[in-house]
Amino acid sequence: MDKRELKKQILFLALDRLLDMEEYGMRSDLGFILEKNDEDVTDPEFNRYLNLLQEMVDNAESKLE
């Protein structure tokens, strides 16, 4: 496996594991990104985050050989 393929595998694995985190950890990460307390993250913000993360996982998976 060359460096480029390894990079794709690592990106997919990291994004997929992030998507598999429990909701509390994900809200905490999103709170950090939004510079809010995780309890202040709204459901629409969280859903947007989940949808975008799923899109990123799907995109990364599509690039694997």
Residue, then its C-alpha position, 0 to 999 in steps of 0.5 A: m500500500d502506497k502513502r496515498e492509499l494509506k492516507k485515504q484509509i486513515l482518513f476513512l477510519a478516523l471519520d468512521r470512528l468519530l461517527d461511531m462515538e456516543e452522542y455525549g462525546m459528539r455533542s462535546d466535540l461540536g460544542f468545542i467547535l462552536e465554542k459553546n458548552d455542550e449542553d447549549v448545542t441545539d438539536p438542529e446544530f447537532n443534526r447538521y453535524l451528524n449529516l455532514l459527518q456522514e457525508m464526509v464518511d461516505n465520501a472518504e469511503s468512496k475514494l478507497e480502492 
